[in-house]
Amino acid sequence: MNNKADFNPDNLIQVEDLSEPLTYSAEAFTSREYAREEGDKIWAKVWQHAGRVEEIPEVGNFITYDVLDDSIIIVRDTPDTLKAFYNVCSHRGRQLVDKPEGGHSACGKKQNFVCGYHGWTYNLEGKCTRILDKDDWKGALNDARTHLNEIKVDTWGGWVWINMDPDCVPLREYLEPAAGLLDQFEFEEMRYHWRQWIVFDCNWKTALEAFMEPYHVEGTHPQLCVYGDFYAWSKAQGLHGHDGFDSKDPNDTSAATTTVTRAGKGPDARKTIAQMQQDFWETIRGSTTPTLVNAAQRLVDELPEDTPPEEVHEHWYESAKRDDAARGVIWPTIDPEKLAKAGLAWHIFPNMSFIPGLTFALGYRARPYGDDPNKCIFEAYALERYPKGEEPKTEWVYAEPTEEKWRKVLAQDFSNMAAVQKGMRSRGFRGALPNPHQEQKITNFHRNLARFMSRGSPQLLDK
């Protein structure tokens, strides 16, 4: 492929082998027409996580979730069940819940939703319970016409998921095989540590892809390379994908059995792990916890200098596990082989990316900003296990994309996102060239986008 004119999405074959060198065009990132079509072809058809169960713990608690022109109310209608409705009064279409000016989403607690226009009232089950002068309709207003329009809602991993397609597959089926590999982490036992958002100058896919592979670490986060090699494998998992540490040496099997908190390189693994954990905490505020950081700082005192890295790592984890148990945080029991299969980081189609840990998770979500292909709503959050009753109270905080607000690592990622978006609009950009080994998550993402959009599938790169 020599220039943009060579790319004809109508003539693409469906590429099955993602290990081959592939390419795809910038249309999905830069076309306003494509962005408009996403509403009907993607967002109205997929399961998407809309919040956390912890945000709506009691009957009457609700949150809203907006994507493009649709606003969804998710409410706890009984102690054990949730309901989700379009945020639209059945009378004249006014939204029942207003988003705060300049805010992220609405939340609160109600026993009824009252339309601010004419006072029509709905209970937590979506039934319209009060219509002013109802007799004026001469009996034409039955429950079916006035009931709030309900959509699918379910939970997994402590996240609340919604789907606007009445004929969608069940959430669990949609999430497999990811859910089966990730259940062991018990994300439902975690709670928000922090959560921030911003309207960013790039497409939602550009933002999401900045966190979908560790191939960028050397170029974007060079300071992290002192702790280990970030060479990775990347695999498709149906709609979804994940990656994990790999080795260029075919005889090296250690990378396949370690995680993001693996022992790093260097002559003294005790010091490397301690430095890495401190750095993660100071520059990310995620991918670790204070317990893991503190246990890492003791390694120099608790182990001899020549302790093999694998033994250092095991001692560190067992020490942190005991520390957490003493404060009422019990780690999940995970088989090392299953942990290796889970890998380092996941992408859940279409717009969820996260790094799982035994007691933490660092997650990202991106959504379109209207039909402007050059803007998105970007969100990041950290989850952590806490002793019962000691969970922090958090809310979504709007934060400008500075190192002061987001810490060093995320600010480094931000430095790429708008620049990539600008570059893809250039006449000089001939199409993406994803790494066939380390970025299969991304080519699988575009393969699945093409299936929903009926165009733009990755194609083989001419050799």
N, C-alpha and C positions, 0 to 999 in steps of 0.2 A: 504494500500500500504506500503510495508516494505522496498523495495529497488528499485533502478532504473530499474532493470529487470522486475519488476511487471508492468511497464508502457508500454502499447502497444497502440500507437495512432491509429492503424488500427481497433481496436475493440471498440472504444469509442462511447457511445451514445451521442446524442445532448442534453445537459442539458439545460432545459428551466428555472428552478427555481433557480435563482442566490442567493436566501436567504439561500439555503442549504449549508453546508460545502463542499467545492469543492477543487480540486487540479489540477495542470497541471505541465508538465515537464519543464525542462530547455532548451529543444531543440531549441525553438524559440530565445533564447538568446545566445546560445553557438555553434550551428551547422553552419559550413561554407556552407554546402549544402543548408540548410534552407535559409541562407542569400542570396545565389545566386538565389534561386527560388523566393524570394521576388520581384526581379526586374520585372519579367513577371506577377506574380500572384497578386501583391499588387500595386507597384508603377506605373505600366503601366495602372492600372484600376481605380484608385481613384482620387477624387478631392483633391488637396493639395494647401495650400496657399503659394504663391511664393513671395509675397511682399505686399507693401501698395500702394494705388492709389496715395498718396502724392509724391511717388518717381518718378512718370512719369506724371507730371501735364500738359506738353505742347507737342504739335505735334513734334515727333522726339525723345522725351525722351524714354529711354529704360533701362531695367534691365535684367540680366540673372539669371536663377535659375537652379541649377545642382542637380541631384539626380542619384546616381550610374553612368552609362555610358552616361546618357542623359543630355544635356545642352539645355535650352530653352531660346529663346529671347522673351521678352514681350515688345511691343512697342506701344506707342500712335500714331495711324495712322491718326486720325482725332480728333478734339476737344472733341468728344463725344464717341469715340470707341477705343478699344484696339485690337491688333492682337498678336498672339503667334505662334512662329515657332521653329522647331528644329534648333539649332545653327549649321547647317551643310550646306556647299556649295553643290549644286547639281552636280557640276562637278567632284570633286575628294574626297569630304568628309571633306575638311578642315573646322575647326570651323571658323565662320565668325567673332566672337568676342572672344578675348582672355581674360581669367580671369587674373587679376593682380597677379604677383608672390607672393605667400603666402597670397593672398587676399581672401575675402569672396565671392565676386561676381563682375561682371562688371556692370557699369552703365554709362550713358552719354547721348548725344544728337547727332543724325545723321539725315540726309535726305536720305542717302543711306547706305547700308551695302556692303562693298567691300571686296572680298576675298583677303587675303594677299598673296595667292599662285600664281594665274593667272589673278587676277583682275576682275573676274566675279562680276557683280554689281546687287544689288537687291533694289527695292524701299520699302517704308514702308508697302506696301500691299503684299510684298513677290514676286512680279513679277521680273523676271530677265530682266534687261534693257540693259545690255552690256555683250557681249560675244566676246572675241578676236577671229578674223578669223572664225566667225560663219559659213561661207559658206563651210568650210572644212568638216562639218558634212552632207553635201549634202541634206539639208532640213529635217533631222531627229530630229532636236531639236525644238520641239514645246513648247508652254507655259506649258503644263501639265508636261513635262519632266524636265523643268528647274525651275519651280516655287518652292519656298521654301515650305517644307512640313509643313502645318499648323495644329495646334492642338486647342482644345477647350480652351477658356479663358472666365472668367466672374468675376464679383465682388459681394461681400457682406460684409457689415460692414466696408467698407474702405479697406478690404484686396483684393488682386488680386489672383484668383484661376485658376489653370490649370488642364487639364485632358488629358492624351495621348490616351485615348480610344475613337475612333470615334463614338462608339455606346453607350457612357455613358449617364446616366440620366442627366437632367438639374441640375445645381448647387443647385438651391433652393430645389428641390425634395431631393437631396442628403443630404442637411443640416437639413431637418426637422426631428424631431420636435424642434431641437435646435434653428434654425433661428426664428421660431415663438415666442419662449420664450425669445429670446435675442434681437430682433429688437428694443425693448423699450430703450435699452441703447445707441442707436445711435453711435455705434463705428466709423461710417464714419466721425463723427465730431471731432474725436480725432486725435492727431498727436504723432509721436515718441517723447518721452522725452529722452530716451537713448536706445541703442541696442548694445549687445556684443555677441561674439561667441568664441568657442574653439573647438579643436579636443580633445575628451575625451576618456579615456580608459575604455569604457563600450559599450554595445550594445545600439542602439538607443531606444529600448523599456525600457531598464534599466534606462536610463536617463529620459525618459518621465514619467515613473511610479513614480519617486521620487517626482513628483509634482501633482500626481493624487489623493491624499487623505490626509486629516488632521490627520489620525490615527497616523502618525509618529511624530506629534508635541511634545508630551511629551518626547519621546526618543531622538529626534534630535534637537528640539528647546525648551528646558525646560524653558528658560528665558521668553518665551511668555505665559507660563501657568499662570503667575500672573494676566493676563488680562482677562481670561475667560476659560471656559471649552471647549475643542475642540472635544468633542464627536459628531459624525456626522452620518447622513443617507447618503446612496449612492444608486443611481438608474441608471438602463439602460434606454437609450432613443434611441431605434433603434440601429444604428451604433455607436451612441455616448453615453455619460453618464455625470451625474453631481452629486454633493453632496451638503449638507448644514448642518448647525448646528442642533443638535438633543439633546434630554435629556433622561437620563436613567429613569427619573421619568415620568410615563405615564400621570400624572396630570399637568405636566409643558408644557404649550403651547407657552411660550415666545420664546424658541429657534427657533421654526419653522417660526417665523415672523421677524427674524433679519438677518443681513448680516455680512460680514467680519468686518465691522466697528461697530458692535453692542456694547452696553454698557457692560463693563467687570464686573468681580466680585470684591468684596471688599466693605469696609464700605462707601466709598465715590466715587461714579461713576464719579464725575467731575474730580477727580485726576486720576482715572484709565484710563479714555478716553484720557486725556491729555498726560499721560505717554506713553500709547499705541501708540498714533499717532506720538509722537516724536521718539519713538523707531522704529516704522515702517519706518519712513523717514530716520533715521540714519543708520539702519541695512539692509534695503531692497532697498531704493530709489524707492519704488513702493507700491501699495495697499493703497495709500493715495495721497494727493496733499498738497502743501504749504498752500493753503486756508483752507483745513480741519485741518491741523496741527495748524495753527494760531488761528482758531476759537475754537479749543479744549483748547488751553492755556488760553483763556479768561473765561472758564466755572467757575472757582473758584471765579472770581470777579462778574460774572453775575447771579449766582444762589446760593441759600442757601445750606448749607451742607447736609441737610436731603432731598433734592430733589430726588424723585424716579428715578431709572436708566432709565426707559422708557421716562420720561420727560426730563432728561438730554440729552438723545440721540436726541430727537425731537428738543430741543432748539439748540443743537449743529448744526444739519443739517440745520435748518432754518437760523441760523446765517451765516453759511458758504455759503449757497445759496444766501443770500443777498450780501455777500462780493464778490462772483463771478459775480453776476449780475452787480454790480457797476463797475467792470473792463471789462465787455462785454462778460462774459461767462454765457450762459443761460443753466440751467440744464434741462434735459428731464423730462417730466411729466410722472411719473410711479405710478401706483396703488400699494399700499402696498401688496395686495394679489398676484399680478403678480410678484412683486419683490421677495416674498417668494417662489413662484413657480420656479423662475429662479435659486434659490439656491446660493451656495457659489462659486463653481468653476466648470469648464467644461472640458471635453475631446472631441475633434472632431476627429473622426477616419480619418486617422490613427495616425497622428503625431502632433496634435495641442492641447495645454492645456493652459487655461488662467483663471484668476480671474477677473470678471467684476465688475465695480463700476459705479456710476452715472456720474463721471467725470474722471475716470481712468480705465485702464486695465493693468494687469501684465501677460505677455504671455511667453510661452516656445514652442520651436520647436526642434525636433531632427530628424536627417536623417542618413542613413547608410553611412559609410566611406568605399567605395568600397565593396568588399565581405568579409571584415574582421569582423566577428561577435563581436569582442572585442573592436571595436572602433566606434565612431560616431561623427558627427558634431552636437554640441549642441548650441542652441541660446536662449537668453532671451532678453526681451525688455519691456519697460514701455511705455504706451500711456497715454495721458492726453489731456483735453480740454484747448485750449488757446484762448485769444482774437484774432480776425482776424488780421493777419499781424505780430503777435508776436510769431509765432511758431518757436521753435529753429531749427537750421540746424543740422542734425545729420548724422552719417554714421556708418556702421558696424565696430566695434572696436574689434580686437583680444585681449583677456585678459586671462592671466594665471589664474588658479583656486585658487587664494589666496583671503584672506579676504580683503586685500588692494584693489584688483581690483574689487571684486564682492560684497563686504560688508558681514557682519557676517552671515545673514540667508542663503544666497545662498552658501556661503562657507561651512556652516554646512551640507547642502544637498549634496554638492560635496564629503564630507567626506564619504558618504555612497555609492556613485555610483560605483566607481571602486572596493570597497570592496565587494559589492553585486555581481558584475560580476565575481570576483575571486571565491567567495563562491559557485556560481552556477556551476562552472566548477569542483568542488570537488566531489569525489566519495561519500562523506558523505552526499551530498544534495539529499534528497529523493523526492523533488518536492515542489512547493509553497503551502502555507496554508493561502490564503487570508481571511481576516475577512469577514464573510458572511453578516454582516450588514453595515460595514463601507467601504468596498472595492469592492462593486459590480461594480463600474466603471472599475476596473482592470479585474475582471472575465468576464465582458461583452466585454472588449477589446480583451481578449484571445478567447472568443467565436467567435467574428467576424474575428479575425485573422485566426482561424481554418476554417471558412467558405471560406475565400479566398484561403487559402493554402491547403485545403482538408485534413488536419490532425492537431492533437494536441489539440483537444477540451478539455476544462475542464471536469473532471469527478467527480462523487460523492465520497466523502471521506468516507472510511469505518468507521462505528461507533462501 
